[in-house]
Amino acid sequence: MTTYMYGKPSPSKDNRNQRGPPGTSMPITPATIARLRPARVFQKAVDPAPPSDPSAPHTITSLSFDNTGEFLVTAGEDEAFRLYNCRQGKLVKPFWSKKYGVDLATFTHKSTTILHASTKEDNTVRYHSLHDNRYLQYFKGHQRRVICIQMSPVDDTFLTSSLDKTVRLWDLRSPTCRGLLNLPRAPVVAYDNTGVVFAVALSSPPRIALYDASAWDTEPFLSVELNDTQLAQRAFPPRVPVVTSLQFSSNGKWLLVGTAGEVHYVLDSFNGDLLARLEGHQGLERGKHPGAAADIVPRRGISGQEVTFTPDSKFVISGSHTGRWHAWDLLNKEETMSGALVGKEQEVRTVLPSFGLEGHSAPVRCVRWNPRFAMMATAGEELAFWLPERKFEPPRREERERRPSGDVRMDGR
């Protein structure tokens, strides 16, 4: 599988502090997005559930690229996590965690170690070595299931949040919790691209708070309620979607609030203003099956990684219950009026997708863009690697004469 690089890996020892692509040999443009095609589809990326299993069919629950973009790790409801080589487009090795289950598999700053949450037995976060298939550390403290794991972009600390209504700070080198936030409802968390600030989001009603990462004993320096007035115009009482994810844009300007419903939000990361509503997809709170109806009461559903920024902050990409994925062009002048996201002095604009492509026969539960290559991964009941389609270019005469008969690269040259 040929991948096209749009940013060069950092020369640092472990590729830390990567805050977006330092180079653009292939910039991400509307044409790049429109030309994306599935280059590899792994139909057996998760083992099928037995007929007696009420949770059937099994799906992939999380995706994580390493800092170099060379590897991808998935977690699935079959209690396994799998390592893939992105350059070669192949499965490297499956790993099993039948005793504890696995969710939220997340690379650390090394390509050989990951963190993952447990789904059975206890609520421990486990630090695993892919090199020799053993656990290096256990992080115990959460009393209910962990729903978010976020590595710091600058060091070996990480955040976890749980249904026990807490956020905890950890260090890979110690099993002891270094910081604790007690909150009124179950939170999701995200670091900004400098590691100086982290955001916490609560649901019912949605509220976003920003904290100084070096001052855990202080109140948030910004706290705003996400007030979507358009929801009240459609139903009474308003059907407020559950917040399932947070992500800062790589340029530091925006905060993406993902939900289990049929709207995502883009906020100003400095003052918390609501800038845009992203609609046009079908939320995952409907359940696993395409024909399922939406619940009357909003719930977390099976979502959490279904929406993401591209590394250049220009696009937001989301999965959908229909099996399609959708892309919103945040800087499209026709979509966002001034060519930039609108501020609170203007009416908040509802932005519809610029693109929507068929990808899967079942809901697209996870979407992630490679941090170093022009490549996207989507997952649900199967895993797909997407690359921009290139027009066929016949090999030059000297290359045809030099190559053996039939030796043609996959990129057509």
Backbone torsions as a table, in degrees:
resi	resn	phi	psi	omega
1	MET	NA	126.0	-179.8
2	THR	-89.3	126.5	175.5
3	THR	-109.5	151.0	-176.7
4	TYR	-114.4	119.6	-172.9
5	MET	-81.6	133.5	173.9
6	TYR	-116.2	-3.3	176.4
7	GLY	-149.9	142.2	-178.2
8	LYS	-89.5	138.9	179.9
9	PRO	-60.0	146.8	177.6
10	SER	-65.8	143.5	179.0
11	PRO	-78.3	-2.7	-178.6
12	SER	-64.5	161.9	-171.1
13	LYS	-58.7	-45.5	-176.9
14	ASP	-121.3	19.4	173.9
15	ASN	58.9	40.4	175.4
16	ARG	-81.9	176.4	174.1
17	ASN	56.9	34.7	179.6
18	GLN	-89.9	106.4	-172.4
19	ARG	-112.2	44.9	-177.4
20	GLY	111.1	163.4	-173.4
21	PRO	-69.0	126.5	179.3
22	PRO	-77.2	-15.3	179.3
23	GLY	-137.9	164.4	-177.0
24	THR	-138.4	72.2	175.2
25	SER	-71.5	-24.1	170.3
26	MET	-138.9	92.6	-180.0
27	PRO	-65.3	151.2	177.6
28	ILE	-84.4	110.7	-177.9
29	THR	-121.4	169.0	173.6
30	PRO	-54.3	-35.7	178.7
31	ALA	-66.6	-37.8	177.7
32	THR	-61.8	-46.3	179.8
33	ILE	-62.3	-44.3	-176.7
34	ALA	-66.1	-25.6	-177.5
35	ARG	-91.8	2.6	-180.0
36	LEU	-64.2	132.4	177.8
37	ARG	-137.3	149.7	178.2
38	PRO	-67.8	113.1	179.2
39	ALA	-87.7	-29.3	175.6
40	ARG	-141.9	135.0	174.5
41	VAL	-126.3	121.5	180.0
42	PHE	-102.4	97.0	-175.9
43	GLN	-74.7	-17.3	178.5
44	LYS	-112.7	37.5	-179.6
45	ALA	-74.4	-11.7	174.9
46	VAL	-145.3	137.0	-178.9
47	ASP	-69.6	142.1	179.9
48	PRO	-67.7	151.1	177.4
49	ALA	-80.3	148.9	175.2
50	PRO	-65.0	152.7	-177.5
51	PRO	-55.6	-28.5	-178.0
52	SER	-80.8	-7.6	-176.6
53	ASP	-78.0	118.6	-178.8
54	PRO	-68.3	-15.9	-179.3
55	SER	-89.7	2.5	-178.0
56	ALA	-60.5	147.2	-2.6
57	PRO	-84.3	157.5	176.1
58	HIS	-69.4	146.0	177.8
59	THR	-134.1	163.9	171.2
60	ILE	-78.3	135.5	-174.9
61	THR	-107.6	-17.2	179.4
62	SER	-156.8	153.9	175.4
63	LEU	-130.8	145.3	175.3
64	SER	-150.1	124.3	171.3
65	PHE	-88.4	147.1	171.2
66	ASP	-77.5	171.4	-175.2
67	ASN	-63.5	-27.4	-178.1
68	THR	-83.3	-14.9	-175.6
69	GLY	79.3	2.2	-177.3
70	GLU	-78.8	-29.1	-172.1
71	PHE	-130.2	152.1	176.3
72	LEU	-131.0	137.7	174.5
73	VAL	-120.1	137.3	178.4
74	THR	-116.6	154.3	170.6
75	ALA	-122.8	143.1	-175.9
76	GLY	-135.5	164.5	178.5
77	GLU	-73.7	-3.1	174.1
78	ASP	-86.1	12.6	176.9
79	GLU	65.0	38.5	178.8
80	ALA	-138.5	150.9	167.1
81	PHE	-122.6	143.9	-171.7
82	ARG	-126.7	139.5	179.6
83	LEU	-103.1	130.1	-179.8
84	TYR	-121.0	145.0	172.4
85	ASN	-92.8	117.1	-174.7
86	CYS	-75.7	-33.1	178.5
87	ARG	-66.9	-44.0	-176.8
88	GLN	-88.1	-14.7	179.6
89	GLY	64.5	46.2	-178.2
90	LYS	-145.0	158.2	174.7
91	LEU	-73.1	129.0	177.3
92	VAL	-87.5	-50.8	-176.6
93	LYS	-168.5	139.9	171.0
94	PRO	-92.7	150.0	175.9
95	PHE	-128.8	142.9	-174.5
96	TRP	-115.0	143.6	175.9
97	SER	-137.7	61.5	-174.8
98	LYS	-64.1	-32.3	-176.2
99	LYS	-73.4	-39.7	-172.9
100	TYR	-109.6	-15.4	-172.5
101	GLY	74.3	171.8	-177.3
102	VAL	-149.0	140.8	175.2
103	ASP	-157.1	158.5	174.8
104	LEU	56.7	41.9	176.3
105	ALA	-61.4	124.0	-171.6
106	THR	-137.0	125.9	176.2
107	PHE	-66.2	142.5	165.6
108	THR	-81.4	-159.4	178.3
109	HIS	-79.9	-1.8	176.3
110	LYS	-110.3	146.5	-179.2
111	SER	-77.8	-2.3	-176.6
112	THR	-109.2	0.3	-178.4
113	THR	-135.8	145.6	178.0
114	ILE	-135.8	163.6	166.6
115	LEU	-110.1	147.8	171.4
116	HIS	-149.7	151.5	176.9
117	ALA	-85.8	163.6	178.4
118	SER	-105.2	150.0	178.1
119	THR	-116.5	-5.9	-180.0
120	LYS	-138.7	165.9	174.3
121	GLU	70.0	-63.6	-178.7
122	ASP	-147.1	-171.2	-177.8
123	ASN	-116.7	31.0	-178.3
124	THR	-74.9	141.2	169.5
125	VAL	-92.4	131.7	-173.8
126	ARG	-113.7	139.7	-178.8
127	TYR	-106.4	113.1	-167.9
128	HIS	-118.5	140.1	174.5
129	SER	-96.3	117.7	177.0
130	LEU	-73.4	-23.5	-176.5
131	HIS	-64.8	-47.7	-177.6
132	ASP	-122.8	14.2	173.2
133	ASN	53.9	57.7	176.3
134	ARG	-145.3	158.4	179.4
135	TYR	-89.2	134.9	-177.5
136	LEU	-98.0	-27.1	-176.5
137	GLN	-161.9	154.7	176.7
138	TYR	-125.5	134.6	-177.9
139	PHE	-116.3	101.8	-174.1
140	LYS	-107.3	142.4	178.5
141	GLY	163.7	-36.1	179.8
142	HIS	-70.7	139.7	-177.9
143	GLN	-96.0	-14.1	176.1
144	ARG	-134.9	179.4	-171.6
145	ARG	-60.1	137.1	176.4
146	VAL	-77.8	131.3	-176.1
147	ILE	-116.8	-1.9	-179.9
148	CYS	-157.2	135.0	173.3
149	ILE	-130.1	126.9	-178.2
150	GLN	-132.9	115.6	174.1
151	MET	-75.3	141.2	171.0
152	SER	-66.1	140.9	178.8
153	PRO	-76.2	-6.8	-172.6
154	VAL	-120.7	-14.5	-179.0
155	ASP	-153.8	-167.4	-174.3
156	ASP	-93.4	18.2	173.6
157	THR	-88.7	159.0	177.2
158	PHE	-152.0	158.2	179.3
159	LEU	-108.9	146.1	171.1
160	THR	-131.8	148.7	172.7
161	SER	-131.6	157.0	-169.1
162	SER	-144.8	163.1	173.0
163	LEU	-67.1	-7.8	175.6
164	ASP	-80.8	7.5	174.9
165	LYS	71.3	32.7	178.2
166	THR	-130.0	156.2	167.5
167	VAL	-118.6	133.9	-179.5
168	ARG	-124.5	145.2	175.5
169	LEU	-106.2	133.7	-178.1
170	TRP	-131.3	165.5	171.3
171	ASP	-128.0	134.7	-177.8
172	LEU	-56.0	-24.9	-174.1
173	ARG	-86.7	-4.5	-176.8
174	SER	-143.8	139.5	178.6
175	PRO	-80.3	-3.5	-175.6
176	THR	-87.8	133.5	176.8
177	CYS	-64.9	132.8	-176.6
178	ARG	-100.6	-14.0	179.4
179	GLY	-160.6	149.8	-176.1
180	LEU	-143.6	130.3	172.2
181	LEU	-116.4	125.8	173.2
182	ASN	-99.4	127.8	-172.9
183	LEU	-126.8	161.1	-177.6
184	PRO	-74.6	-21.1	-179.4
185	ARG	-142.1	166.8	-178.6
186	ALA	-64.2	127.8	-175.5
187	PRO	-104.7	164.1	162.5
188	VAL	-122.0	154.7	-171.1
189	VAL	-134.3	162.5	175.2
190	ALA	-160.5	140.6	170.6
191	TYR	-85.1	150.2	167.4
192	ASP	-79.8	175.5	-171.5
193	ASN	-75.2	-4.9	176.0
194	THR	-101.4	-13.5	-175.9
195	GLY	77.2	4.0	-178.2
196	VAL	-84.9	-30.5	-175.8
197	VAL	-125.3	144.4	168.4
198	PHE	-130.6	151.6	-177.9
199	ALA	-110.7	146.6	176.0
200	VAL	-126.6	132.5	178.8
201	ALA	-121.2	137.4	175.8
202	LEU	-118.6	158.4	177.3
203	SER	-110.3	164.0	170.5
204	SER	55.5	69.5	-4.5
205	PRO	-84.6	159.4	-179.9
206	PRO	-65.5	130.6	178.0
207	ARG	-141.4	136.9	-178.8
208	ILE	-116.0	132.8	177.5
209	ALA	-129.1	139.7	177.9
210	LEU	-110.8	133.1	-176.9
211	TYR	-121.2	151.2	169.9
212	ASP	-79.1	120.1	-175.7
213	ALA	-65.4	-17.4	-179.6
214	SER	-96.7	1.5	-175.9
215	ALA	-136.8	74.1	-177.1
216	TRP	-70.2	-19.6	-176.7
217	ASP	-90.9	12.0	-180.0
218	THR	-114.6	162.7	176.9
219	GLU	-71.7	159.9	175.8
220	PRO	-61.8	143.4	179.2
221	PHE	-82.1	-9.5	174.4
222	LEU	-149.6	132.5	177.6
223	SER	-142.2	123.3	-177.4
224	VAL	-134.6	147.3	173.6
225	GLU	-93.0	132.9	179.8
226	LEU	-84.0	97.9	-174.5
227	ASN	-101.8	100.9	179.1
228	ASP	-96.8	96.8	-176.3
229	THR	-68.5	-21.0	-178.0
230	GLN	-70.5	-22.8	179.0
231	LEU	-65.4	-35.7	-179.6
232	ALA	-69.5	-22.1	179.1
233	GLN	-79.1	-12.0	-175.4
234	ARG	-107.7	-25.0	-178.6
235	ALA	-156.7	150.7	174.8
236	PHE	-134.0	124.9	-3.6
237	PRO	-68.1	159.4	-178.9
238	PRO	-57.7	136.6	179.0
239	ARG	-91.5	90.0	-174.0
240	VAL	-81.6	123.1	-178.7
241	PRO	-71.8	155.1	178.3
242	VAL	-78.8	131.2	175.9
243	VAL	-75.5	127.2	-176.0
244	THR	-118.7	-15.2	-177.8
245	SER	-157.6	157.8	174.0
246	LEU	-133.8	145.6	174.7
247	GLN	-155.7	129.0	172.1
248	PHE	-81.9	143.9	173.3
249	SER	-71.9	155.2	-177.1
250	SER	-67.3	-23.2	176.9
251	ASN	-83.2	-1.7	175.9
252	GLY	78.7	0.0	-173.0
253	LYS	-86.8	-30.3	-168.4
254	TRP	-126.7	156.2	176.4
255	LEU	-125.2	120.9	-179.7
256	LEU	-92.8	123.3	178.9
257	VAL	-108.7	108.4	179.0
258	GLY	-89.8	145.9	179.5
259	THR	-130.2	166.0	176.1
260	ALA	-81.7	-7.7	-178.4
261	GLY	-93.4	-153.2	-172.3
262	GLU	-107.4	32.2	173.9
263	VAL	-151.7	137.8	168.3
264	HIS	-115.3	162.5	-175.3
265	TYR	-127.6	147.3	171.6
266	VAL	-118.1	124.3	-178.7
267	LEU	-114.3	155.0	169.3
268	ASP	-72.4	122.8	-174.4
269	SER	-75.5	-10.0	-179.1
270	PHE	-93.7	-38.7	-178.0
271	ASN	-121.8	-3.2	176.8
272	GLY	80.8	6.6	179.5
273	ASP	-64.1	139.9	174.3
274	LEU	-76.7	119.7	-175.3
275	LEU	-99.9	-37.9	-176.0
276	ALA	-157.0	148.8	171.4
277	ARG	-106.9	130.6	-179.3
278	LEU	-107.2	115.0	-179.4
279	GLU	-126.9	171.1	176.9
280	GLY	120.4	-10.7	176.2
281	HIS	-102.6	175.3	177.7
282	GLN	-114.6	120.0	-171.7
283	GLY	-63.9	153.3	-177.1
284	LEU	-81.7	-4.9	178.8
285	GLU	-67.6	-8.7	177.5
286	ARG	-69.0	-15.2	-179.4
287	GLY	110.7	-164.5	-174.3
288	LYS	-89.2	-22.3	-170.5
289	HIS	-102.9	134.4	-175.2
290	PRO	-55.4	-28.0	-177.9
291	GLY	-89.6	0.9	-175.9
292	ALA	-71.6	144.6	177.4
293	ALA	-87.0	154.8	178.6
294	ALA	-68.2	144.4	176.6
295	ASP	-67.0	149.9	175.2
296	ILE	-70.4	-38.1	177.7
297	VAL	-98.2	126.1	179.8
298	PRO	-60.3	145.5	178.8
299	ARG	-144.8	169.2	-178.2
300	ARG	-68.7	-25.1	178.5
301	GLY	61.6	-144.4	-179.4
302	ILE	-114.7	20.2	-175.2
303	SER	-94.4	177.9	-179.2
304	GLY	151.6	-29.5	177.5
305	GLN	-129.6	27.1	-174.3
306	GLU	-87.7	0.1	-178.5
307	VAL	-141.6	144.9	-176.8
308	THR	-158.2	154.8	166.8
309	PHE	-79.0	153.4	162.4
310	THR	-77.5	158.2	-174.8
311	PRO	-61.6	-20.0	179.6
312	ASP	-92.5	2.6	176.9
313	SER	70.8	7.7	-175.2
314	LYS	-87.0	-25.5	-175.0
315	PHE	-129.7	151.3	167.4
316	VAL	-116.1	133.6	-179.4
317	ILE	-122.3	135.1	-177.6
318	SER	-135.9	145.1	169.3
319	GLY	-77.7	176.1	-177.0
320	SER	-148.4	156.0	177.9
321	HIS	-64.9	-21.1	-176.9
322	THR	-79.2	-11.2	-175.1
323	GLY	97.5	-5.9	175.9
324	ARG	-90.1	164.1	166.3
325	TRP	-122.2	151.1	-173.5
326	HIS	-127.2	148.8	179.6
327	ALA	-128.2	130.8	176.1
328	TRP	-106.8	127.4	177.6
329	ASP	-88.9	104.5	-173.9
330	LEU	-70.8	-20.3	-177.3
331	LEU	-108.9	13.7	177.9
332	ASN	-73.4	120.7	-174.4
333	LYS	-63.3	-35.3	-179.1
334	GLU	-70.8	-31.6	-177.2
335	GLU	-83.8	-35.9	-172.6
336	THR	-118.3	26.5	170.7
337	MET	67.6	-69.4	-172.6
338	SER	-99.0	3.8	-176.3
339	GLY	86.4	2.7	175.9
340	ALA	-143.0	161.1	-179.8
341	LEU	-64.6	139.5	-173.4
342	VAL	-76.2	154.9	177.8
343	GLY	-97.8	-178.8	-173.3
344	LYS	-74.4	-13.2	176.5
345	GLU	-71.7	-12.8	176.3
346	GLN	-116.7	162.5	177.7
347	GLU	-64.6	135.6	179.4
348	VAL	-64.5	127.1	-174.9
349	ARG	-89.0	135.8	170.1
350	THR	-88.4	116.8	-175.5
351	VAL	-101.2	130.3	177.0
352	LEU	-97.0	157.0	-176.9
353	PRO	-62.0	142.7	172.2
354	SER	-81.4	-26.0	-178.3
355	PHE	-139.6	150.7	172.6
356	GLY	-153.0	118.3	-174.9
357	LEU	-122.6	144.7	173.9
358	GLU	-68.5	134.4	180.0
359	GLY	-133.6	-37.9	-173.4
360	HIS	-140.7	159.5	177.4
361	SER	-86.9	-7.5	179.8
362	ALA	-130.9	171.8	-178.0
363	PRO	-53.2	139.3	175.7
364	VAL	-87.6	105.8	-171.9
365	ARG	-89.3	-28.5	-176.2
366	CYS	-134.3	138.5	175.7
367	VAL	-138.5	128.3	175.9
368	ARG	-144.0	142.4	176.5
369	TRP	-103.4	135.6	-179.9
370	ASN	-61.0	132.9	-177.5
371	PRO	-71.8	-12.3	-174.8
372	ARG	-128.6	-14.2	-176.2
373	PHE	-129.5	155.9	176.4
374	ALA	-76.2	75.6	-173.8
375	MET	-150.5	141.0	177.6
376	MET	-126.9	148.1	175.2
377	ALA	-119.9	135.6	174.2
378	THR	-128.1	151.3	-175.6
379	ALA	-152.4	151.4	173.7
380	GLY	-159.5	-107.6	173.2
381	GLU	-80.7	-10.5	175.0
382	GLU	-143.9	170.9	-178.6
383	LEU	-117.2	136.2	179.1
384	ALA	-130.2	136.2	171.2
385	PHE	-102.0	128.4	-177.4
386	TRP	-111.9	134.6	175.5
387	LEU	-130.1	151.4	175.3
388	PRO	-68.0	128.7	-180.0
389	GLU	-68.1	136.2	179.0
390	ARG	-111.5	141.1	177.2
391	LYS	-67.3	145.3	-178.7
392	PHE	-66.2	128.8	176.8
393	GLU	-119.8	111.3	-179.2
394	PRO	-57.3	140.9	178.9
395	PRO	-61.6	144.4	177.2
396	ARG	-63.9	157.5	-173.5
397	ARG	-57.0	-44.4	-177.6
398	GLU	-66.6	-30.2	177.8
399	GLU	-72.7	-38.5	178.5
400	ARG	-62.5	-38.7	-178.9
401	GLU	-71.4	-29.5	-175.3
402	ARG	-83.0	-30.0	-175.2
403	ARG	-86.1	147.8	172.2
404	PRO	-64.8	157.2	-179.8
405	SER	-59.6	132.0	177.4
406	GLY	86.0	-2.8	-178.5
407	ASP	-88.1	89.6	-179.3
408	VAL	-123.0	129.2	179.5
409	ARG	-68.9	159.5	-177.0
410	MET	-70.5	-15.7	178.2
411	ASP	-88.0	6.0	173.6
412	GLY	89.2	5.3	-179.7
413	ARG	-110.8	NA	NA
